[in-house]
Amino acid sequence: MINDDIRTARQKLVLDHFHDEVRQDWDDVLATFPHPHYELIPLMKVHDGDQAVRGYYHDSRVAFPDQDHEIIALRHSEDAVIVEFWLLGTHLGPYGGLPPTGSRFRVRMTAYFIFDADENLVCERIYFDTLTLLKQLVGGLNLKNPKNWILAARCLRGLMKEAGSKPHPSLVNTPKAVLP
């Protein structure tokens, strides 16, 4: 059973983690994990280890250099801190196979910050609706303007490329829950 001291320590770590991500202080963000590990459930991708997570940070900030968040709620469970938040930014660089559209986005997300028995952060598991994000990134293109036709075609090609990528096996081959 977690107590108030554990809850307070976990909450501070998670809020520091969020703050350091916005500041793009990757060394401080990575210091919140003994072994950095992100799971992006809607994309079925895992970024495991220092180099992989730094690559994820780099790619996401090339795509959205002004990425920020607005926390909606923070909840505690026995082994996690669950944060609901708005993620927002401007699409100024490639996002996977999607070329930059210049569109702003604001997408509601949930992140599970999972702790082990020794109170180490072992995973940040993120859930969001990809269709909401894609509608905001691509949906704002004015297709009546012929200048946007090439960009729209590149976006479609990028989306098709992403749709064909294989999911990470650890996100597909999950054990069944053991319920009381």
C-alpha positions in Angstrom: 0.0 0.0 0.0 1.4 3.4 -0.9 1.6 6.1 1.7 1.6 9.9 1.5 5.4 10.1 1.4 5.5 7.8 -1.6 2.7 9.6 -3.3 4.5 13.0 -2.8 7.8 11.7 -4.1 6.3 10.1 -7.1 4.3 13.2 -7.9 7.4 15.4 -7.6 9.3 13.1 -9.9 6.5 13.1 -12.6 6.1 16.8 -12.5 9.8 17.4 -12.7 9.9 15.0 -15.7 7.1 17.0 -17.4 8.9 20.3 -16.7 12.2 19.0 -17.9 10.7 17.7 -21.2 9.2 21.2 -21.9 12.7 22.7 -21.2 14.2 20.0 -23.4 16.7 19.2 -20.7 17.1 15.6 -21.7 19.8 14.7 -19.2 17.4 15.7 -16.3 14.5 13.9 -17.9 16.6 10.7 -18.3 17.7 11.0 -14.7 14.2 10.3 -13.6 14.6 6.7 -14.9 17.3 4.1 -13.9 16.7 2.7 -17.4 14.7 5.0 -19.8 11.7 3.2 -21.4 8.8 4.7 -23.3 5.8 2.8 -24.8 3.7 4.8 -27.3 0.7 2.5 -27.5 -1.2 4.1 -30.4 1.9 3.9 -32.6 2.8 0.4 -31.2 6.4 1.7 -30.7 8.8 1.2 -27.8 11.9 3.3 -27.1 14.1 1.4 -24.7 17.4 2.6 -23.3 19.3 6.0 -23.3 20.1 6.2 -27.0 16.7 5.1 -28.2 14.9 7.5 -25.9 17.2 10.4 -26.9 16.4 9.6 -30.5 12.7 9.8 -29.7 13.2 13.1 -27.9 15.2 14.4 -30.9 12.7 13.3 -33.5 9.7 14.6 -31.6 11.2 18.0 -31.1 12.3 18.3 -34.7 8.7 17.6 -35.6 7.2 19.8 -32.9 9.9 22.2 -31.6 7.5 24.1 -29.4 5.8 21.1 -27.9 4.2 21.8 -24.5 1.5 20.4 -22.3 -1.4 21.4 -20.0 -2.0 19.0 -17.2 -5.7 18.1 -16.7 -5.5 15.6 -13.8 -3.0 13.5 -11.9 -4.0 10.3 -10.1 -2.1 7.8 -8.1 -2.5 4.0 -8.2 -0.7 1.3 -6.4 2.2 1.1 -8.9 1.7 4.3 -11.1 1.0 7.9 -11.4 -1.5 8.5 -14.2 -1.5 11.9 -15.8 -4.2 13.3 -18.2 -2.9 16.2 -20.2 -3.2 18.2 -23.4 -0.2 17.9 -25.7 0.2 20.9 -28.0 2.6 22.3 -30.5 3.2 23.2 -34.1 4.1 20.7 -36.9 7.3 22.2 -38.3 9.4 19.1 -39.1 8.8 15.5 -40.3 6.7 13.3 -38.0 7.5 9.7 -38.9 6.6 9.6 -42.6 4.4 12.8 -42.4 6.0 15.9 -43.8 5.6 19.2 -41.9 2.3 20.9 -42.5 2.8 24.0 -40.2 -0.5 23.1 -38.4 -1.0 23.5 -34.7 -2.3 20.6 -32.7 -3.9 20.1 -29.2 -4.5 16.4 -28.4 -5.7 14.9 -25.1 -3.4 12.2 -23.8 -2.9 9.9 -20.8 0.5 8.8 -19.6 1.1 6.0 -17.1 4.3 6.5 -15.1 4.9 3.0 -13.8 7.1 2.4 -10.7 8.7 -0.9 -9.5 8.7 -2.2 -5.9 11.8 -0.1 -5.2 10.1 3.1 -6.3 12.1 3.4 -9.5 10.3 4.8 -12.6 10.5 1.9 -15.0 8.2 3.0 -17.9 6.2 5.9 -19.3 3.3 4.4 -21.2 1.4 6.9 -23.4 -2.1 6.6 -24.9 -3.7 9.1 -27.3 -6.0 9.1 -30.3 -3.9 9.2 -33.5 -6.9 10.2 -35.6 -7.4 13.3 -33.6 -3.8 14.2 -34.0 -3.7 13.4 -37.8 -6.9 15.4 -38.4 -5.3 18.4 -36.8 -2.0 18.0 -38.6 -3.3 17.2 -42.1 -7.0 18.3 -41.9 -6.1 22.0 -42.1 -4.6 21.8 -45.6 -6.6 23.8 -48.1 -7.0 21.3 -50.9 -8.7 24.0 -53.1 -5.2 25.6 -53.4 -3.1 23.6 -56.0 0.0 24.6 -54.0 -1.1 22.2 -51.3 -1.7 19.2 -53.6 1.9 18.0 -53.5 2.1 18.3 -49.7 -1.2 16.4 -49.4 0.2 13.6 -51.6 3.4 13.5 -49.5 1.2 13.3 -46.4 -0.8 10.4 -47.8 2.4 8.6 -48.8 3.8 9.2 -45.3 0.7 7.9 -43.6 0.7 4.8 -45.7 4.3 4.2 -44.8 3.6 4.5 -41.1 0.5 2.3 -41.4 2.7 -0.5 -42.7 5.2 -0.5 -39.9 5.3 -3.6 -37.6 4.2 -3.2 -34.0 6.7 -3.8 -31.2 6.3 -7.4 -30.1 6.2 -6.5 -26.4 3.1 -4.4 -27.0 1.3 -7.2 -28.9 2.3 -10.4 -27.0 1.0 -9.4 -23.6 0.2 -11.8 -20.8 -3.4 -12.1 -19.7 -4.3 -10.4 -16.4 -4.6 -12.5 -13.3 -7.7 -11.2 -11.6 -8.7 -12.1 -8.0 
